Amino acid sequence: MKAASIIDSLPADYREGAFIGRALTPDGPGVIAIREGKLFDLTARVASVSGAIARGELDGGEPIGPVEDGLPTGWSLLSPIDLQCVKAAGVTFALSAIERVIEERARGDAARASAIRAELEDRVGAGIRSVVPGTPEAAELKAALIESGMWSQYLEVAIGPDAEIFSKSPVLSTVGTGAQIGVRSDSHWNNPEPEVVLVCDPRGAIVGAALGNDVNLRDFEGRSALLLSKAKDNTASCAIGPFIRLFDGGFTLDDVRGAEVELTIEGPEGYRLNGTNRMAEISRDPEELVRQCLSEHHYPDGFVLFCGTLFAPTQDRDTPGAGFTHKVGDQVTIRSQRLGTLTNAVTTSRNAPAWSMGIGGFVRNLAGRGLIDRI
């Protein structure tokens, strides 16, 4: 007897793709795969997704059945990653960051904003849209912005040589589709961040991608960039899913580069917000973000990297001029044509289900099942 189908979380072309993920079984976490529209349990062969990717053990497994039949009774989807480090890149859409600074300077006057933009472009000698981070043209734009009194620390990572790369969430703390996501109970201005998440092996090779929600507290980060950790790393504040779609002949990094990530928020009071994150507008190529993430680090269990978002919700929710912030009960849906659908309900980090299985618990569980040497 099977539980409810997981087919609604998958992309329409799932029968042509190869996917790997995790499920919580009555015995503990398991590794599952989808190939040719069928589900497989890989756990007896390889007991961690990080190990499966590191060693290339992505085939075989015990057949579960057609995807349409869903997971076995008593199983539920987890985040598709386990022992990988969870990293994120910020302010990766330079044009968006520059435009925000221009809008602040213009104080809502569209004509004034246009004049400021034209003045900057005259001084730089190129359109702002064509400026590539870390280039001489970007350095000229930086000098022009500083002289005009419009420089900020966010523009430093938007157009400077160094990308903002930070640790988003502890190992094994991410939640998957269908789980609750959390915002701090003392935050009064926060939002989802719909993103593509790159999945990399220990050598830094990008092997696939998933969807992610880099939940952010705008009030905390806005007070000080030194509060980034409090703004980003909280219980249930990092969602990834539904599965990792592995690269193959029909799905490549170019599909990621051209992906559109759609966001829908449906509030308990009937509020609705829609937005789109277009990867084609990213300022740094995904491979460059991975290169900067690798830097002088080593990731023996691999890592995942949130690519950043173009979308920042400004649509008023309650008070005119106050913009958007989450309410408990919001339904957040992030969707992309080739990666599927990630859906989560909002609660507070205080009330979200406790994160109870860390690295020690995971290892003990596998040891008790005789799977420790398969990790």
C-alpha positions in Angstrom: 0.0 0.0 0.0 1.4 3.4 -1.0 1.2 6.8 0.5 0.2 10.0 -1.4 1.9 10.6 -4.7 5.0 12.8 -4.9 4.4 13.5 -8.6 3.1 17.0 -8.1 6.5 18.1 -6.8 8.4 16.9 -9.9 8.9 18.6 -13.3 6.7 17.6 -16.2 9.6 15.8 -17.9 10.5 13.7 -14.9 10.4 10.5 -16.9 13.3 11.8 -19.0 15.4 13.0 -16.0 17.6 11.4 -13.3 17.0 12.5 -9.7 18.3 11.7 -6.3 16.9 12.6 -2.9 16.1 11.4 0.6 13.1 10.0 2.4 12.4 9.3 6.1 11.5 5.6 6.4 10.3 3.8 9.6 14.0 2.8 10.1 15.5 6.2 9.5 16.8 8.3 6.6 17.1 6.6 3.2 18.5 7.5 -0.2 16.1 7.3 -3.1 16.4 7.9 -6.8 14.1 8.4 -9.8 15.1 7.0 -13.2 12.8 6.5 -16.2 9.8 7.5 -14.1 10.4 4.8 -11.4 11.5 5.1 -7.8 14.4 3.2 -6.4 15.7 2.7 -2.8 19.6 3.1 -2.9 20.1 2.9 0.9 21.4 -0.7 1.1 24.1 0.2 -1.5 24.9 3.8 -0.5 23.5 5.3 2.7 24.1 9.0 2.1 23.4 11.3 -0.8 26.8 12.9 -0.3 28.5 9.5 -0.6 26.4 8.6 -3.7 27.5 11.7 -5.5 31.2 11.6 -4.3 31.6 8.0 -5.5 29.2 8.2 -8.5 27.0 5.4 -7.1 23.8 6.7 -8.6 22.4 3.6 -10.3 20.9 0.3 -9.1 18.9 0.1 -6.0 15.8 -1.8 -4.9 12.8 -1.0 -7.1 10.0 0.8 -5.2 7.5 1.3 -8.0 6.3 4.0 -10.5 6.5 7.6 -9.3 2.8 7.9 -9.8 2.2 5.4 -7.0 4.2 7.6 -4.5 6.4 6.5 -1.6 5.6 3.5 0.5 3.3 4.0 3.4 5.1 5.5 6.4 7.7 7.2 4.2 8.0 11.0 3.7 10.3 13.2 1.6 13.3 14.9 3.3 15.6 17.6 2.0 17.7 15.8 -0.7 21.0 16.6 0.9 22.7 15.3 4.0 26.4 15.6 4.8 27.1 18.4 2.3 28.1 21.9 3.5 25.4 24.4 2.8 26.8 27.6 1.3 25.1 30.7 -0.3 26.0 33.6 -2.5 24.5 37.0 -2.0 23.9 40.1 -4.1 24.6 38.1 -7.3 22.3 40.2 -9.4 24.3 43.4 -9.7 21.8 45.4 -11.8 19.1 44.9 -9.1 21.5 46.1 -6.4 22.6 49.2 -8.4 19.0 50.0 -9.2 18.0 49.9 -5.5 20.8 52.4 -4.7 19.6 54.7 -7.6 16.0 54.4 -6.4 17.0 55.4 -2.9 18.9 58.4 -4.2 16.0 59.4 -6.4 13.5 59.1 -3.5 10.8 57.5 -5.7 11.1 60.1 -8.6 11.3 58.0 -11.8 12.5 61.0 -13.9 15.3 61.7 -11.3 16.2 58.0 -11.3 16.6 58.1 -15.1 18.8 61.1 -14.9 21.0 59.6 -12.3 21.3 56.4 -14.4 22.2 58.4 -17.5 24.8 60.4 -15.6 26.5 57.3 -14.3 26.5 55.7 -17.7 28.0 58.8 -19.3 30.8 58.7 -16.7 31.4 55.0 -17.0 31.3 55.0 -20.8 29.1 51.9 -20.9 25.6 50.8 -20.0 25.2 49.8 -16.4 23.6 46.5 -17.6 26.8 45.6 -19.4 29.1 46.0 -16.4 30.7 42.7 -15.4 31.8 42.3 -11.7 35.6 42.6 -11.2 36.3 44.2 -14.5 37.9 47.6 -15.2 34.5 49.0 -16.2 33.1 47.9 -12.8 35.9 49.7 -11.1 35.1 52.8 -13.0 31.4 52.5 -12.0 32.5 52.0 -8.4 34.6 55.2 -8.5 31.6 57.1 -10.0 29.2 55.8 -7.4 31.6 56.7 -4.6 32.0 60.3 -6.0 28.3 60.6 -6.2 27.8 59.4 -2.6 26.0 56.3 -3.6 28.4 53.6 -2.6 27.4 50.7 -0.2 28.9 47.5 1.1 26.3 45.6 -1.0 27.6 47.1 -4.2 31.1 46.1 -3.2 30.1 42.4 -3.6 27.7 43.1 -6.4 30.3 44.6 -8.8 33.6 44.1 -7.0 36.0 41.2 -7.7 34.9 39.1 -4.7 31.5 37.5 -4.4 29.6 37.3 -1.1 29.8 33.7 -0.1 28.6 32.6 3.4 27.6 29.5 5.3 23.8 29.3 5.3 22.9 26.4 7.5 24.5 23.5 9.5 25.0 20.1 8.0 21.8 18.0 8.1 19.6 21.0 9.2 17.9 21.7 5.9 14.2 20.9 5.4 12.5 19.6 2.3 9.3 20.2 0.4 6.2 19.9 2.5 8.0 20.8 5.7 7.4 24.0 7.7 9.9 26.9 7.2 10.8 29.2 10.0 11.4 32.9 10.6 12.6 34.2 13.9 9.7 35.1 16.2 11.3 38.5 16.9 11.6 39.5 13.3 9.1 42.0 11.8 10.5 42.3 8.3 11.4 39.1 6.4 10.9 37.3 3.1 11.5 34.2 1.1 14.4 34.0 -1.4 13.6 31.7 -4.3 16.9 30.4 -5.7 18.6 27.7 -7.7 20.9 25.5 -5.6 24.0 24.0 -7.3 25.0 20.6 -6.0 28.8 19.9 -6.1 31.0 16.9 -5.4 34.1 17.0 -3.2 36.2 18.2 -6.1 33.9 21.1 -6.9 32.3 19.7 -10.0 28.7 20.7 -10.4 26.7 17.5 -10.8 23.1 18.8 -10.5 20.7 21.4 -9.1 17.7 21.8 -6.9 15.4 24.6 -5.8 15.9 26.4 -2.5 14.4 29.0 -0.2 17.1 31.1 1.6 14.7 32.6 4.1 16.0 36.0 5.1 15.3 38.5 7.9 15.6 41.9 6.3 15.3 43.8 9.6 18.2 42.0 11.2 20.5 42.2 8.2 19.4 45.8 7.5 20.5 46.9 10.9 24.0 45.6 10.4 25.8 43.3 7.9 27.4 41.7 11.0 24.0 40.3 11.9 24.0 38.2 8.7 24.3 34.9 10.6 21.2 35.8 12.8 19.4 36.9 9.6 20.1 33.6 7.7 20.8 30.7 10.1 17.7 29.8 12.2 15.7 26.6 12.8 14.0 25.6 9.6 15.2 28.6 7.7 16.7 26.7 4.8 14.6 24.6 2.5 15.9 22.6 -0.5 14.0 20.2 -2.8 12.1 18.5 -4.0 15.0 16.3 -5.4 18.4 17.0 -6.9 18.1 16.8 -10.6 21.4 15.3 -11.9 23.1 16.6 -15.1 22.8 14.3 -18.1 22.3 14.7 -21.8 18.9 16.2 -21.4 19.7 18.6 -18.5 22.9 20.6 -18.2 24.3 23.7 -16.6 23.0 25.7 -19.5 19.5 24.8 -18.4 20.4 26.2 -15.0 21.8 29.4 -16.6 18.4 29.9 -18.4 16.1 28.8 -15.6 13.2 31.0 -14.4 12.2 30.4 -10.8 8.7 31.4 -10.0 7.5 32.3 -6.5 3.9 32.4 -5.1 3.0 33.3 -1.6 -0.6 32.7 -0.4 -1.4 34.2 2.9 -4.1 33.0 5.4 -6.0 36.2 5.0 -6.2 35.8 1.2 -3.1 37.8 0.3 -1.3 36.7 -2.8 2.2 37.7 -4.1 3.9 36.5 -7.3 7.5 37.0 -8.4 10.1 35.6 -10.8 13.9 35.0 -10.4 15.5 34.9 -13.9 18.9 33.2 -13.8 19.8 34.8 -17.2 20.2 38.1 -15.3 22.7 36.9 -12.8 25.9 38.9 -12.8 28.4 36.1 -12.0 28.2 32.8 -13.9 27.3 29.8 -11.7 30.8 28.3 -12.4 32.4 31.5 -11.2 30.3 31.4 -8.0 31.4 27.8 -7.4 35.1 28.8 -8.0 34.8 31.5 -5.4 33.1 29.2 -3.0 35.9 26.6 -3.4 38.6 29.3 -2.9 41.1 27.7 -0.5 38.6 25.4 1.2 38.1 21.7 1.0 34.7 20.0 1.1 35.3 16.2 1.6 31.5 15.5 1.6 30.7 18.0 -1.2 28.7 21.2 -0.9 25.6 22.9 -2.2 25.5 26.6 -3.2 22.5 28.9 -3.3 23.0 31.2 -6.3 21.2 34.2 -5.0 18.0 35.8 -6.1 16.8 38.7 -8.2 13.5 38.9 -6.4 12.9 41.2 -3.4 9.2 41.6 -2.5 8.1 45.2 -2.2 4.3 44.8 -2.6 2.5 46.2 0.5 0.7 43.7 2.6 -1.0 45.5 5.5 0.3 49.1 6.0 0.8 51.2 2.8 4.5 51.8 2.3 5.5 49.0 4.7 6.2 46.4 2.0 6.0 42.7 2.5 6.7 40.5 5.5 5.7 36.9 6.2 2.8 35.8 8.4 2.5 32.5 10.1 0.5 30.3 7.8 1.8 31.6 4.6 2.1 29.0 1.9 5.3 29.5 -0.1 5.6 27.8 -3.5 8.8 27.9 -5.5 8.6 26.4 -9.0 10.9 25.9 -12.0 10.2 24.1 -15.2 13.1 21.6 -15.1 13.5 21.3 -11.3 10.0 20.9 -10.0 8.2 22.5 -7.1 9.2 23.3 -3.5 6.3 24.1 -1.2 6.5 25.1 2.5 4.3 26.6 5.1 5.6 29.5 7.3 5.9 29.2 11.1 8.3 30.7 13.6 11.7 29.2 14.2 10.7 28.9 17.8 7.6 26.8 16.9 9.0 24.8 14.0 9.7 21.1 14.6 13.0 20.8 16.4 16.0 19.7 14.4 16.8 16.5 16.2 19.1 14.4 14.0 22.5 15.9 13.7 25.7 14.2 12.5 26.1 12.0 15.6 22.4 10.9 15.4 22.7 10.2 11.7 25.9 8.0 12.2 24.4 6.2 15.1 21.2 5.4 13.1 23.2 4.0 10.2 25.4 2.0 12.5 22.3 0.5 14.1 21.1 -0.6 10.7 24.4 -2.1 9.6 25.0 0.7 7.0 27.8 2.7 8.5 30.3 1.4 5.9 27.9 2.5 3.1 27.9 6.2 4.1 
